[in-house]
Amino acid sequence: MVIVIMPTPWLRRLDFLPPWGAWALGLGGGALAGAALAGAAPGAAGILGFLALLGAAAGLAASGEPIAVVERAGPGVQPPLVDLVEIRGGSFLMGSPESEEGRFDNEGPVHPVRISPFACMRLPVTRRLYAETLGQDPGWPKGEADERPVNNVSWLDAVEFCNRLSERAGLEPCYRIEGERVDWNRTATGDRLLTEAEWEYACRAGTTTRFSFGDDEEQLGGHAWFDDNSNNEPQPVGGKLPNALGLHGMHGNVWEWCWDWFGSYTAERQTDPAGPDDGAGRTLRGGSFIDSPGNLRSAGRGWNPPPVRNGGTGFRCARSPRRQP
């Protein structure tokens, strides 16, 4: 069973916003180029569109908020196995303040964390992708492997999947697996689990509220599958609104395994933390289709022993330090 340790994510950016001129320059340049598209010659349209995107991205990057950059395969180019979003590094306050509604003690103290750039799957791993990679679909409810998030997977299953997916993509696997002992080669180019800090940073997407879209639970139905709208089973990924980074399913549907052993927070400033050296269970984040809104908060925490499988747990992958070919 999932042991839910409700998080109270309270993330606050430590980077100051730039002058409004930076936004105006980037977004304005993008808007001007976009406006020119209507009368542009076919050959120029693509160039202007690219400049528009660069202009908008430049303004957003200057803001100090994490931004997402998505690469698409061009004509005649084999599309990637998974849709990855590059997330710019930055600083935030991890955990929840004592004033947050529904807070658990293990969500504090709030502490500053610096995150390096990384790439994150836009969607959780689906039953279809899992079956294509490992040759089996363990998901519940039983049926054809489809676009529902894979569940009934242990933490050990998840790291094995990461290595196999890396091999499919021609990348160096990140994990050395010997029974239940798993070592992470941080220099490897392949797929891996997010750390707990990366997960919260990506989920919050620059917000300081209970959820990535705000504090109002009444809006949760537009962003997540949970006990009030899921019909008590996982739903296909991508069916709800994404967060500001374009990531779907960070709230609800399935809890997501992270790399870290579950442990207590400290108040010290940290850079790219990866949890304690050992523990009783690995961290889970995000809540699931059977959870109430409070369990889906950005800072919510849970854990399970690495071999445990259940119908409310899945995962997504990341790559370091940025998207690989």
C-alpha positions, 0 to 999 in steps of 0.5 A, a space after each residue: 500500500 502507498 504510505 502517503 506523507 502529505 507534502 506541502 510544497 511551498 516553492 518560492 523562486 530565489 531569483 529576482 524577476 528582471 526589468 520589464 524591459 527584458 520581457 518586452 524585448 523578448 515577447 515584443 520581438 516574438 510578436 513582431 516576427 509572428 505578425 510578419 508571418 501573414 505576408 511573408 513568402 513561404 521560405 521566409 515564414 519558417 525563418 520568421 516563425 523561428 525568430 518569433 519563438 527565439 524572441 519569446 523564449 529570450 524574454 522568458 529566460 530573462 525572467 529567472 523562471 524555469 522554462 521549457 524548450 521542446 524539440 520536434 523531429 523535422 521531415 524525414 527525421 526519426 522521432 524520439 522514443 519519448 517527448 522530453 522537455 528541457 527545464 532550465 536550472 534555478 533555485 526555489 524553496 523546497 517544502 511547505 510553510 507551517 501555514 499551508 493547509 493540509 501540511 504534514 510535519 515531514 514537509 519542512 523545514 522549508 529550505 533553499 535548493 538549487 537545481 541544475 538543468 535537466 530534461 523531463 518526460 512531458 508525460 508519465 511512462 505509459 503502459 504502451 511504452 513500458 510494454 514496447 520496452 520490457 515486453 510486458 504490461 503489468 498495468 491495472 486494470 487488465 487489458 490492452 497496453 494503451 496510453 494510461 500510465 503504467 502502474 503496478 510497477 516497483 521502484 526496481 521495475 522503474 530503474 530497470 525500465 530506465 536502463 532498457 529505454 536508454 539502450 533503445 535510444 543508444 544512450 549509456 544506462 544510468 544504473 548498475 543493478 545488482 539485485 536490490 542494490 542500485 548505483 547511479 552513474 551521474 555522468 551517464 547520458 541515459 534515462 533515469 528517475 527524477 530526484 525528489 527535488 527535481 520533481 518538486 521544482 518541475 511540478 511547481 514550474 515557478 509557482 508558490 501555491 499549493 498546486 501548480 495552477 494556484 490554491 483553489 481546489 475547485 480548479 483541480 478537475 481541469 488539471 488532474 485525475 483524482 478521487 472525484 473524477 477518475 471513476 476509481 481507475 487510472 486515465 489516459 495521460 495528457 487528458 488534463 491541462 499541463 503546468 506552465 512547463 508543459 508537463 502533464 500529470 504532475 498532480 494525480 493519476 499515479 504517484 511517481 517514483 523518485 530516485 531518493 530514499 525517503 528522509 527528513 528535510 534539513 534547513 541547509 541550502 542544497 544543490 542537486 540533492 538526491 536524498 539520504 544514503 539509505 532508508 526504508 523506502 523510496 520517495 513517491 510524489 504527486 498523488 493518484 486517481 484514488 487520492 483526495 485533493 490534499 494529497 495532490 499538492 506540489 509538495 506532497 510526499 509519500 514512500 514505499 519499499 523499493 520492491 512494492 507494486 500497487 495500482 496507484 504508482 507509476 513514474 516518468 523519466 529524466 535525462 541529465 544535464 539536458 536533452 540528449 539526441 
